Amino acid sequence: MEDKNFELNDIVEMKKQHPCGTNRWKIIRMGADIRIKCEGCGHSVMIPRREFTRKLKKILVKHQEQA
Ligand SMILES: [Zn+2]
């Protein structure tokens, strides 16, 4: 598995898509639990960090660093 250094506001793909058919999630909260929001329907879910890391497939878009 490649880079799993996910950060806040990254767009990620999970191993399983959301029931709405979208597999693009935005990381909206970082902590012991990770909160991700479906880019398709706006639904958000909270996942323990360990489980999130296991279910993460890849990072699609890194958030833009402020210059
Ligand atoms: Zn959705």
N, CA, C, O and the ligand as a Tripos MOL2 file, in Angstrom:
@<TRIPOS>MOLECULE
protein
  269   267    68     0     0
PROTEIN
NO_CHARGES

@<TRIPOS>ATOM
      1 N           0.8530   -1.2030    0.0000 N.3       1 MET1
      2 CA          0.0000    0.0000    0.0000 C.3       1 MET1
      3 C           0.8810    1.2420    0.0000 C.2       1 MET1
      4 O           1.8400    1.3510    0.7640 O.2       1 MET1
      5 N           0.5350    2.1510   -0.8580 N.am      2 GLU2
      6 CA          1.3350    3.3680   -0.9660 C.3       2 GLU2
      7 C           1.0300    4.3670    0.1550 C.2       2 GLU2
      8 O           0.6150    3.9890    1.2510 O.2       2 GLU2
      9 N           1.2350    5.5880   -0.1340 N.am      3 ASP3
     10 CA          1.0940    6.6740    0.8210 C.3       3 ASP3
     11 C          -0.2510    6.7020    1.5480 C.2       3 ASP3
     12 O          -1.3060    6.8320    0.9280 O.2       3 ASP3
     13 N          -0.1920    6.5790    2.8470 N.am      4 LYS4
     14 CA         -1.4300    6.6730    3.6230 C.3       4 LYS4
     15 C          -1.3580    7.8380    4.6000 C.2       4 LYS4
     16 O          -2.0230    7.8420    5.6360 O.2       4 LYS4
     17 N          -0.5580    8.8020    4.2580 N.am      5 ASN5
     18 CA         -0.4640    9.9810    5.1120 C.3       5 ASN5
     19 C          -1.6070   10.9430    4.8350 C.2       5 ASN5
     20 O          -1.4210   12.0250    4.2790 O.2       5 ASN5
     21 N          -2.7750   10.5200    5.2350 N.am      6 PHE6
     22 CA         -3.9530   11.3510    4.9980 C.3       6 PHE6
     23 C          -3.9920   12.5300    5.9470 C.2       6 PHE6
     24 O          -3.4970   12.4640    7.0720 O.2       6 PHE6
     25 N          -4.5850   13.6030    5.4740 N.am      7 GLU7
     26 CA         -4.6960   14.8170    6.2700 C.3       7 GLU7
     27 C          -6.1060   15.3880    6.1460 C.2       7 GLU7
     28 O          -6.8990   14.9670    5.3040 O.2       7 GLU7
     29 N          -6.3860   16.3430    6.9990 N.am      8 LEU8
     30 CA         -7.6780   17.0150    6.9560 C.3       8 LEU8
     31 C          -7.9110   17.6140    5.5630 C.2       8 LEU8
     32 O          -7.0010   18.1800    4.9570 O.2       8 LEU8
     33 N          -9.1210   17.4800    5.0810 N.am      9 ASN9
     34 CA         -9.5660   18.0390    3.7870 C.3       9 ASN9
     35 C          -9.0850   17.2720    2.5540 C.2       9 ASN9
     36 O          -9.3570   17.6800    1.4250 O.2       9 ASN9
     37 N          -8.3760   16.1730    2.7650 N.am     10 ASP10
     38 CA         -8.0280   15.3340    1.6130 C.3      10 ASP10
     39 C          -9.2950   14.6480    1.0980 C.2      10 ASP10
     40 O         -10.2310   14.4010    1.8580 O.2      10 ASP10
     41 N          -9.3110   14.3470   -0.1930 N.am     11 ILE11
     42 CA        -10.3930   13.5540   -0.7740 C.3      11 ILE11
     43 C          -9.8620   12.1350   -0.9460 C.2      11 ILE11
     44 O          -8.8230   11.9230   -1.5720 O.2      11 ILE11
     45 N         -10.5740   11.1790   -0.3940 N.am     12 VAL12
     46 CA        -10.0930    9.8010   -0.4100 C.3      12 VAL12
     47 C         -11.1030    8.8440   -1.0280 C.2      12 VAL12
     48 O         -12.2980    9.1260   -1.1160 O.2      12 VAL12
     49 N         -10.5710    7.6990   -1.4530 N.am     13 GLU13
     50 CA        -11.4070    6.6210   -1.9560 C.3      13 GLU13
     51 C         -11.3280    5.4850   -0.9520 C.2      13 GLU13
     52 O         -10.2440    5.1220   -0.4950 O.2      13 GLU13
     53 N         -12.4910    4.9200   -0.6080 N.am     14 MET14
     54 CA        -12.5150    3.8260    0.3450 C.3      14 MET14
     55 C         -12.6520    2.5020   -0.4040 C.2      14 MET14
     56 O         -12.9690    2.4780   -1.5930 O.2      14 MET14
     57 N         -12.4060    1.3920    0.3170 N.am     15 LYS15
     58 CA        -12.5140    0.0830   -0.3350 C.3      15 LYS15
     59 C         -13.9480   -0.2050   -0.7370 C.2      15 LYS15
     60 O         -14.2050   -0.9410   -1.6890 O.2      15 LYS15
     61 N         -14.8840    0.3890    0.0040 N.am     16 LYS16
     62 CA        -16.2910    0.1740   -0.2930 C.3      16 LYS16
     63 C         -16.9400    1.5210   -0.5580 C.2      16 LYS16
     64 O         -16.7930    2.4530    0.2330 O.2      16 LYS16
     65 N         -17.6480    1.6230   -1.6530 N.am     17 GLN17
     66 CA        -18.3000    2.8920   -1.9650 C.3      17 GLN17
     67 C         -19.5290    3.1060   -1.0820 C.2      17 GLN17
     68 O         -20.0620    2.1610   -0.5000 O.2      17 GLN17
     69 N         -19.9630    4.3460   -0.9930 N.am     18 HIS18
     70 CA        -21.1640    4.6620   -0.2430 C.3      18 HIS18
     71 C         -22.3740    4.1150   -0.9990 C.2      18 HIS18
     72 O         -22.3500    4.0690   -2.2290 O.2      18 HIS18
     73 N         -23.4240    3.7030   -0.3030 N.am     19 PRO19
     74 CA        -24.6160    3.1930   -0.9970 C.3      19 PRO19
     75 C         -25.1770    4.1440   -2.0660 C.2      19 PRO19
     76 O         -25.8900    3.6940   -2.9630 O.2      19 PRO19
     77 N         -24.8760    5.4220   -1.9920 N.am     20 CYS20
     78 CA        -25.3860    6.3650   -2.9890 C.3      20 CYS20
     79 C         -24.6470    6.2260   -4.3240 C.2      20 CYS20
     80 O         -25.0370    6.8490   -5.3120 O.2      20 CYS20
     81 N         -23.5810    5.4110   -4.3630 N.am     21 GLY21
     82 CA        -22.8700    5.1700   -5.6160 C.3      21 GLY21
     83 C         -21.5940    5.9800   -5.7820 C.2      21 GLY21
     84 O         -20.8720    5.8120   -6.7650 O.2      21 GLY21
     85 N         -21.3160    6.8570   -4.8240 N.am     22 THR22
     86 CA        -20.1220    7.6950   -4.8940 C.3      22 THR22
     87 C         -19.0010    7.0730   -4.0630 C.2      22 THR22
     88 O         -19.2470    6.5270   -2.9870 O.2      22 THR22
     89 N         -17.7810    7.1580   -4.5630 N.am     23 ASN23
     90 CA        -16.6460    6.7170   -3.7510 C.3      23 ASN23
     91 C         -15.6140    7.8370   -3.6850 C.2      23 ASN23
     92 O         -14.4510    7.6670   -4.0500 O.2      23 ASN23
     93 N         -16.0690    8.9580   -3.2180 N.am     24 ARG24
     94 CA        -15.2130   10.1210   -2.9650 C.3      24 ARG24
     95 C         -15.6160   10.6640   -1.6170 C.2      24 ARG24
     96 O         -16.7630   11.0660   -1.4190 O.2      24 ARG24
     97 N         -14.6900   10.6780   -0.7000 N.am     25 TRP25
     98 CA        -14.9790   11.1340    0.6610 C.3      25 TRP25
     99 C         -13.9880   12.2190    1.0450 C.2      25 TRP25
    100 O         -12.8030   12.1460    0.7220 O.2      25 TRP25
    101 N         -14.4920   13.2170    1.7340 N.am     26 LYS26
    102 CA        -13.6190   14.2740    2.2180 C.3      26 LYS26
    103 C         -13.4100   14.1050    3.7180 C.2      26 LYS26
    104 O         -14.3640   13.9060    4.4700 O.2      26 LYS26
    105 N         -12.1520   14.1890    4.1420 N.am     27 ILE27
    106 CA        -11.8480   14.0880    5.5740 C.3      27 ILE27
    107 C         -12.1880   15.4320    6.2160 C.2      27 ILE27
    108 O         -11.5550   16.4480    5.9280 O.2      27 ILE27
    109 N         -13.1780   15.4210    7.0740 N.am     28 ILE28
    110 CA        -13.6090   16.6910    7.6650 C.3      28 ILE28
    111 C         -13.2580   16.8070    9.1440 C.2      28 ILE28
    112 O         -13.4110   17.8710    9.7430 O.2      28 ILE28
    113 N         -12.7910   15.7140    9.7240 N.am     29 ARG29
    114 CA        -12.3500   15.7810   11.1150 C.3      29 ARG29
    115 C         -11.3020   14.7230   11.3850 C.2      29 ARG29
    116 O         -11.4550   13.5660   10.9920 O.2      29 ARG29
    117 N         -10.2430   15.1210   12.0540 N.am     30 MET30
    118 CA         -9.1920   14.1780   12.4120 C.3      30 MET30
    119 C          -9.1060   14.0780   13.9220 C.2      30 MET30
    120 O          -9.2720   15.0700   14.6320 O.2      30 MET30
    121 N          -8.8500   12.8900   14.4020 N.am     31 GLY31
    122 CA         -8.6980   12.6920   15.8360 C.3      31 GLY31
    123 C          -8.5410   11.2010   16.0780 C.2      31 GLY31
    124 O          -8.0670   10.4750   15.2040 O.2      31 GLY31
    125 N          -8.9340   10.7400   17.2590 N.am     32 ALA32
    126 CA         -8.9350    9.3040   17.5110 C.3      32 ALA32
    127 C          -9.9130    8.6480   16.5510 C.2      32 ALA32
    128 O          -9.7390    7.5000   16.1410 O.2      32 ALA32
    129 N         -10.9490    9.4080   16.2040 N.am     33 ASP33
    130 CA        -11.8920    8.9940   15.1770 C.3      33 ASP33
    131 C         -11.7620    9.9410   13.9950 C.2      33 ASP33
    132 O         -11.4480   11.1210   14.1510 O.2      33 ASP33
    133 N         -12.0080    9.4020   12.8250 N.am     34 ILE34
    134 CA        -11.9420   10.1990   11.6040 C.3      34 ILE34
    135 C         -13.3630   10.4040   11.0980 C.2      34 ILE34
    136 O         -14.1370    9.4510   11.0130 O.2      34 ILE34
    137 N         -13.7040   11.6300   10.7650 N.am     35 ARG35
    138 CA        -15.0240   11.8610   10.1790 C.3      35 ARG35
    139 C         -14.8460   12.1730    8.6960 C.2      35 ARG35
    140 O         -14.1010   13.0760    8.3140 O.2      35 ARG35
    141 N         -15.5420   11.4080    7.8840 N.am     36 ILE36
    142 CA        -15.4780   11.6320    6.4440 C.3      36 ILE36
    143 C         -16.8680   11.9330    5.9130 C.2      36 ILE36
    144 O         -17.8720   11.4420    6.4280 O.2      36 ILE36
    145 N         -16.9000   12.7490    4.8780 N.am     37 LYS37
    146 CA        -18.1660   13.1700    4.2910 C.3      37 LYS37
    147 C         -18.2280   12.7180    2.8440 C.2      37 LYS37
    148 O         -17.2930   12.9360    2.0740 O.2      37 LYS37
    149 N         -19.3270   12.0910    2.4810 N.am     38 CYS38
    150 CA        -19.5250   11.6280    1.1060 C.3      38 CYS38
    151 C         -19.6950   12.8420    0.1980 C.2      38 CYS38
    152 O         -20.5180   13.7210    0.4530 O.2      38 CYS38
    153 N         -18.8940   12.8680   -0.8700 N.am     39 GLU39
    154 CA        -18.9520   13.9920   -1.8070 C.3      39 GLU39
    155 C         -20.1960   13.9050   -2.6880 C.2      39 GLU39
    156 O         -20.5690   14.8800   -3.3410 O.2      39 GLU39
    157 N         -20.8310   12.7450   -2.7040 N.am     40 GLY40
    158 CA        -22.0120   12.5750   -3.5430 C.3      40 GLY40
    159 C         -23.2740   13.1000   -2.8940 C.2      40 GLY40
    160 O         -24.0030   13.8940   -3.4880 O.2      40 GLY40
    161 N         -23.5340   12.6530   -1.6620 N.am     41 CYS41
    162 CA        -24.8110   12.9880   -1.0230 C.3      41 CYS41
    163 C         -24.6460   13.8400    0.2290 C.2      41 CYS41
    164 O         -25.6360   14.3070    0.7920 O.2      41 CYS41
    165 N         -23.4050   14.0470    0.6720 N.am     42 GLY42
    166 CA        -23.1850   14.9060    1.8290 C.3      42 GLY42
    167 C         -23.3160   14.2060    3.1690 C.2      42 GLY42
    168 O         -23.1680   14.8320    4.2190 O.2      42 GLY42
    169 N         -23.5950   12.9040    3.1350 N.am     43 HIS43
    170 CA        -23.7020   12.1410    4.3690 C.3      43 HIS43
    171 C         -22.3150   12.0090    5.0060 C.2      43 HIS43
    172 O         -21.3290   11.7990    4.3000 O.2      43 HIS43
    173 N         -22.2360   12.1290    6.3260 N.am     44 SER44
    174 CA        -20.9380   11.9710    6.9610 C.3      44 SER44
    175 C         -20.9580   10.8340    7.9650 C.2      44 SER44
    176 O         -21.9710   10.5690    8.6120 O.2      44 SER44
    177 N         -19.8170   10.1680    8.0810 N.am     45 VAL45
    178 CA        -19.6920    9.0600    9.0210 C.3      45 VAL45
    179 C         -18.4210    9.2110    9.8380 C.2      45 VAL45
    180 O         -17.4240    9.7610    9.3710 O.2      45 VAL45
    181 N         -18.4750    8.7140   11.0630 N.am     46 MET46
    182 CA        -17.3300    8.7370   11.9620 C.3      46 MET46
    183 C         -16.7920    7.3150   12.0520 C.2      46 MET46
    184 O         -17.5420    6.3700   12.2970 O.2      46 MET46
    185 N         -15.4830    7.1730   11.8490 N.am     47 ILE47
    186 CA        -14.8520    5.8590   11.8530 C.3      47 ILE47
    187 C         -13.6100    5.9160   12.7410 C.2      47 ILE47
    188 O         -12.8250    6.8590   12.6400 O.2      47 ILE47
    189 N         -13.4190    4.9120   13.6140 N.am     48 PRO48
    190 CA        -12.1740    4.8850   14.3900 C.3      48 PRO48
    191 C         -10.9710    4.9020   13.4520 C.2      48 PRO48
    192 O         -11.0050    4.2850   12.3870 O.2      48 PRO48
    193 N          -9.9260    5.5950   13.8350 N.am     49 ARG49
    194 CA         -8.7520    5.7880   12.9750 C.3      49 ARG49
    195 C          -8.2060    4.4670   12.4170 C.2      49 ARG49
    196 O          -7.8790    4.3680   11.2340 O.2      49 ARG49
    197 N          -8.1160    3.4640   13.2820 N.am     50 ARG50
    198 CA         -7.5570    2.1790   12.8490 C.3      50 ARG50
    199 C          -8.4090    1.5640   11.7370 C.2      50 ARG50
    200 O          -7.8920    1.0190   10.7610 O.2      50 ARG50
    201 N          -9.7240    1.6690   11.9130 N.am     51 GLU51
    202 CA        -10.6280    1.0980   10.9160 C.3      51 GLU51
    203 C         -10.5730    1.9120    9.6220 C.2      51 GLU51
    204 O         -10.6150    1.3580    8.5230 O.2      51 GLU51
    205 N         -10.4800    3.2150    9.7700 N.am     52 PHE52
    206 CA        -10.3770    4.0790    8.5870 C.3      52 PHE52
    207 C          -9.1390    3.7150    7.7640 C.2      52 PHE52
    208 O          -9.2120    3.5900    6.5420 O.2      52 PHE52
    209 N          -8.0090    3.5460    8.4430 N.am     53 THR53
    210 CA         -6.7500    3.2110    7.7670 C.3      53 THR53
    211 C          -6.8750    1.8910    7.0100 C.2      53 THR53
    212 O          -6.3290    1.7240    5.9190 O.2      53 THR53
    213 N          -7.6000    0.9690    7.6090 N.am     54 ARG54
    214 CA         -7.7920   -0.3440    7.0050 C.3      54 ARG54
    215 C          -8.7080   -0.2510    5.7750 C.2      54 ARG54
    216 O          -8.5060   -0.9520    4.7840 O.2      54 ARG54
    217 N          -9.6990    0.6130    5.8580 N.am     55 LYS55
    218 CA        -10.6840    0.7070    4.7790 C.3      55 LYS55
    219 C         -10.3000    1.6900    3.6770 C.2      55 LYS55
    220 O         -10.9080    1.7080    2.6060 O.2      55 LYS55
    221 N          -9.2950    2.5000    3.9500 N.am     56 LEU56
    222 CA         -8.8530    3.4820    2.9550 C.3      56 LEU56
    223 C          -8.2180    2.7800    1.7650 C.2      56 LEU56
    224 O          -7.3410    1.9340    1.9340 O.2      56 LEU56
    225 N          -8.6530    3.1250    0.5800 N.am     57 LYS57
    226 CA         -8.0500    2.5300   -0.6220 C.3      57 LYS57
    227 C          -6.9460    3.4350   -1.1370 C.2      57 LYS57
    228 O          -5.8050    3.0020   -1.2950 O.2      57 LYS57
    229 N          -7.2800    4.6860   -1.3970 N.am     58 LYS58
    230 CA         -6.2390    5.6180   -1.8070 C.3      58 LYS58
    231 C          -6.6730    7.0650   -1.6050 C.2      58 LYS58
    232 O          -7.8520    7.3870   -1.4580 O.2      58 LYS58
    233 N          -5.6650    7.9050   -1.6070 N.am     59 ILE59
    234 CA         -5.9320    9.3320   -1.4990 C.3      59 ILE59
    235 C          -6.0450    9.8830   -2.9210 C.2      59 ILE59
    236 O          -5.1150    9.7610   -3.7170 O.2      59 ILE59
    237 N          -7.1770   10.4810   -3.2260 N.am     60 LEU60
    238 CA         -7.4170   10.9850   -4.5850 C.3      60 LEU60
    239 C          -6.8620   12.3890   -4.7610 C.2      60 LEU60
    240 O          -6.1930   12.6820   -5.7520 O.2      60 LEU60
    241 N          -7.1440   13.2510   -3.7980 N.am     61 VAL61
    242 CA         -6.7170   14.6480   -3.9090 C.3      61 VAL61
    243 C          -6.1640   15.1020   -2.5680 C.2      61 VAL61
    244 O          -6.8570   15.0770   -1.5510 O.2      61 VAL61
    245 N          -4.8950   15.5200   -2.5850 N.am     62 LYS62
    246 CA         -4.3220   16.0890   -1.3670 C.3      62 LYS62
    247 C          -4.8440   17.5070   -1.2110 C.2      62 LYS62
    248 O          -4.9790   18.2340   -2.1960 O.2      62 LYS62
    249 N          -5.1330   17.8960    0.0000 N.am     63 HIS63
    250 CA         -5.5910   19.2720    0.2130 C.3      63 HIS63
    251 C          -4.4420   20.2180   -0.1150 C.2      63 HIS63
    252 O          -3.2700   19.8770    0.0420 O.2      63 HIS63
    253 N          -4.7960   21.3820   -0.5620 N.am     64 GLN64
    254 CA         -3.7830   22.3470   -0.9900 C.3      64 GLN64
    255 C          -3.1530   23.0530    0.2080 C.2      64 GLN64
    256 O          -3.8360   23.6500    1.0390 O.2      64 GLN64
    257 N          -1.8370   22.9620    0.2620 N.am     65 GLU65
    258 CA         -1.1170   23.6760    1.3240 C.3      65 GLU65
    259 C          -1.1750   25.1660    1.0510 C.2      65 GLU65
    260 O          -1.0750   25.6000   -0.0970 O.2      65 GLU65
    261 N          -1.3330   25.9340    2.0910 N.am     66 GLN66
    262 CA         -1.2790   27.3880    1.9390 C.3      66 GLN66
    263 C           0.1750   27.8200    1.7720 C.2      66 GLN66
    264 O           1.0380   27.4270    2.5570 O.2      66 GLN66
    265 N           0.4390   28.6120    0.7700 N.am     67 ALA67
    266 CA          1.8200   29.0420    0.4710 C.3      67 ALA67
    267 C           2.3320   30.0130    1.5140 C.2      67 ALA67
    268 O           3.4690   30.4750    1.4220 O.2      67 ALA67
    269 ZN        -23.1880    9.1930   -0.4660 Zn       68 ZN68
@<TRIPOS>BOND
     1     1     2 1
     2     2     3 1
     3     3     4 2
     4     3     5 am
     5     5     6 1
     6     6     7 1
     7     7     8 2
     8     7     9 am
     9     9    10 1
    10    10    11 1
    11    11    12 2
    12    11    13 am
    13    13    14 1
    14    14    15 1
    15    15    16 2
    16    15    17 am
    17    17    18 1
    18    18    19 1
    19    19    20 2
    20    19    21 am
    21    21    22 1
    22    22    23 1
    23    23    24 2
    24    23    25 am
    25    25    26 1
    26    26    27 1
    27    27    28 2
    28    27    29 am
    29    29    30 1
    30    30    31 1
    31    31    32 2
    32    31    33 am
    33    33    34 1
    34    34    35 1
    35    35    36 2
    36    35    37 am
    37    37    38 1
    38    38    39 1
    39    39    40 2
    40    39    41 am
    41    41    42 1
    42    42    43 1
    43    43    44 2
    44    43    45 am
    45    45    46 1
    46    46    47 1
    47    47    48 2
    48    47    49 am
    49    49    50 1
    50    50    51 1
    51    51    52 2
    52    51    53 am
    53    53    54 1
    54    54    55 1
    55    55    56 2
    56    55    57 am
    57    57    58 1
    58    58    59 1
    59    59    60 2
    60    59    61 am
    61    61    62 1
    62    62    63 1
    63    63    64 2
    64    63    65 am
    65    65    66 1
    66    66    67 1
    67    67    68 2
    68    67    69 am
    69    69    70 1
    70    70    71 1
    71    71    72 2
    72    71    73 am
    73    73    74 1
    74    74    75 1
    75    75    76 2
    76    75    77 am
    77    77    78 1
    78    78    79 1
    79    79    80 2
    80    79    81 am
    81    81    82 1
    82    82    83 1
    83    83    84 2
    84    83    85 am
    85    85    86 1
    86    86    87 1
    87    87    88 2
    88    87    89 am
    89    89    90 1
    90    90    91 1
    91    91    92 2
    92    91    93 am
    93    93    94 1
    94    94    95 1
    95    95    96 2
    96    95    97 am
    97    97    98 1
    98    98    99 1
    99    99   100 2
   100    99   101 am
   101   101   102 1
   102   102   103 1
   103   103   104 2
   104   103   105 am
   105   105   106 1
   106   106   107 1
   107   107   108 2
   108   107   109 am
   109   109   110 1
   110   110   111 1
   111   111   112 2
   112   111   113 am
   113   113   114 1
   114   114   115 1
   115   115   116 2
   116   115   117 am
   117   117   118 1
   118   118   119 1
   119   119   120 2
   120   119   121 am
   121   121   122 1
   122   122   123 1
   123   123   124 2
   124   123   125 am
   125   125   126 1
   126   126   127 1
   127   127   128 2
   128   127   129 am
   129   129   130 1
   130   130   131 1
   131   131   132 2
   132   131   133 am
   133   133   134 1
   134   134   135 1
   135   135   136 2
   136   135   137 am
   137   137   138 1
   138   138   139 1
   139   139   140 2
   140   139   141 am
   141   141   142 1
   142   142   143 1
   143   143   144 2
   144   143   145 am
   145   145   146 1
   146   146   147 1
   147   147   148 2
   148   147   149 am
   149   149   150 1
   150   150   151 1
   151   151   152 2
   152   151   153 am
   153   153   154 1
   154   154   155 1
   155   155   156 2
   156   155   157 am
   157   157   158 1
   158   158   159 1
   159   159   160 2
   160   159   161 am
   161   161   162 1
   162   162   163 1
   163   163   164 2
   164   163   165 am
   165   165   166 1
   166   166   167 1
   167   167   168 2
   168   167   169 am
   169   169   170 1
   170   170   171 1
   171   171   172 2
   172   171   173 am
   173   173   174 1
   174   174   175 1
   175   175   176 2
   176   175   177 am
   177   177   178 1
   178   178   179 1
   179   179   180 2
   180   179   181 am
   181   181   182 1
   182   182   183 1
   183   183   184 2
   184   183   185 am
   185   185   186 1
   186   186   187 1
   187   187   188 2
   188   187   189 am
   189   189   190 1
   190   190   191 1
   191   191   192 2
   192   191   193 am
   193   193   194 1
   194   194   195 1
   195   195   196 2
   196   195   197 am
   197   197   198 1
   198   198   199 1
   199   199   200 2
   200   199   201 am
   201   201   202 1
   202   202   203 1
   203   203   204 2
   204   203   205 am
   205   205   206 1
   206   206   207 1
   207   207   208 2
   208   207   209 am
   209   209   210 1
   210   210   211 1
   211   211   212 2
   212   211   213 am
   213   213   214 1
   214   214   215 1
   215   215   216 2
   216   215   217 am
   217   217   218 1
   218   218   219 1
   219   219   220 2
   220   219   221 am
   221   221   222 1
   222   222   223 1
   223   223   224 2
   224   223   225 am
   225   225   226 1
   226   226   227 1
   227   227   228 2
   228   227   229 am
   229   229   230 1
   230   230   231 1
   231   231   232 2
   232   231   233 am
   233   233   234 1
   234   234   235 1
   235   235   236 2
   236   235   237 am
   237   237   238 1
   238   238   239 1
   239   239   240 2
   240   239   241 am
   241   241   242 1
   242   242   243 1
   243   243   244 2
   244   243   245 am
   245   245   246 1
   246   246   247 1
   247   247   248 2
   248   247   249 am
   249   249   250 1
   250   250   251 1
   251   251   252 2
   252   251   253 am
   253   253   254 1
   254   254   255 1
   255   255   256 2
   256   255   257 am
   257   257   258 1
   258   258   259 1
   259   259   260 2
   260   259   261 am
   261   261   262 1
   262   262   263 1
   263   263   264 2
   264   263   265 am
   265   265   266 1
   266   266   267 1
   267   267   268 2
@<TRIPOS>SUBSTRUCTURE
     1 MET1         2 RESIDUE 1 A MET
     2 GLU2         6 RESIDUE 1 A GLU
     3 ASP3        10 RESIDUE 1 A ASP
     4 LYS4        14 RESIDUE 1 A LYS
     5 ASN5        18 RESIDUE 1 A ASN
     6 PHE6        22 RESIDUE 1 A PHE
     7 GLU7        26 RESIDUE 1 A GLU
     8 LEU8        30 RESIDUE 1 A LEU
     9 ASN9        34 RESIDUE 1 A ASN
    10 ASP10       38 RESIDUE 1 A ASP
    11 ILE11       42 RESIDUE 1 A ILE
    12 VAL12       46 RESIDUE 1 A VAL
    13 GLU13       50 RESIDUE 1 A GLU
    14 MET14       54 RESIDUE 1 A MET
    15 LYS15       58 RESIDUE 1 A LYS
    16 LYS16       62 RESIDUE 1 A LYS
    17 GLN17       66 RESIDUE 1 A GLN
    18 HIS18       70 RESIDUE 1 A HIS
    19 PRO19       74 RESIDUE 1 A PRO
    20 CYS20       78 RESIDUE 1 A CYS
    21 GLY21       82 RESIDUE 1 A GLY
    22 THR22       86 RESIDUE 1 A THR
    23 ASN23       90 RESIDUE 1 A ASN
    24 ARG24       94 RESIDUE 1 A ARG
    25 TRP25       98 RESIDUE 1 A TRP
    26 LYS26      102 RESIDUE 1 A LYS
    27 ILE27      106 RESIDUE 1 A ILE
    28 ILE28      110 RESIDUE 1 A ILE
    29 ARG29      114 RESIDUE 1 A ARG
    30 MET30      118 RESIDUE 1 A MET
    31 GLY31      122 RESIDUE 1 A GLY
    32 ALA32      126 RESIDUE 1 A ALA
    33 ASP33      130 RESIDUE 1 A ASP
    34 ILE34      134 RESIDUE 1 A ILE
    35 ARG35      138 RESIDUE 1 A ARG
    36 ILE36      142 RESIDUE 1 A ILE
    37 LYS37      146 RESIDUE 1 A LYS
    38 CYS38      150 RESIDUE 1 A CYS
    39 GLU39      154 RESIDUE 1 A GLU
    40 GLY40      158 RESIDUE 1 A GLY
    41 CYS41      162 RESIDUE 1 A CYS
    42 GLY42      166 RESIDUE 1 A GLY
    43 HIS43      170 RESIDUE 1 A HIS
    44 SER44      174 RESIDUE 1 A SER
    45 VAL45      178 RESIDUE 1 A VAL
    46 MET46      182 RESIDUE 1 A MET
    47 ILE47      186 RESIDUE 1 A ILE
    48 PRO48      190 RESIDUE 1 A PRO
    49 ARG49      194 RESIDUE 1 A ARG
    50 ARG50      198 RESIDUE 1 A ARG
    51 GLU51      202 RESIDUE 1 A GLU
    52 PHE52      206 RESIDUE 1 A PHE
    53 THR53      210 RESIDUE 1 A THR
    54 ARG54      214 RESIDUE 1 A ARG
    55 LYS55      218 RESIDUE 1 A LYS
    56 LEU56      222 RESIDUE 1 A LEU
    57 LYS57      226 RESIDUE 1 A LYS
    58 LYS58      230 RESIDUE 1 A LYS
    59 ILE59      234 RESIDUE 1 A ILE
    60 LEU60      238 RESIDUE 1 A LEU
    61 VAL61      242 RESIDUE 1 A VAL
    62 LYS62      246 RESIDUE 1 A LYS
    63 HIS63      250 RESIDUE 1 A HIS
    64 GLN64      254 RESIDUE 1 A GLN
    65 GLU65      258 RESIDUE 1 A GLU
    66 GLN66      262 RESIDUE 1 A GLN
    67 ALA67      266 RESIDUE 1 A ALA
    68 ZN68       269 GROUP 0 **** ****
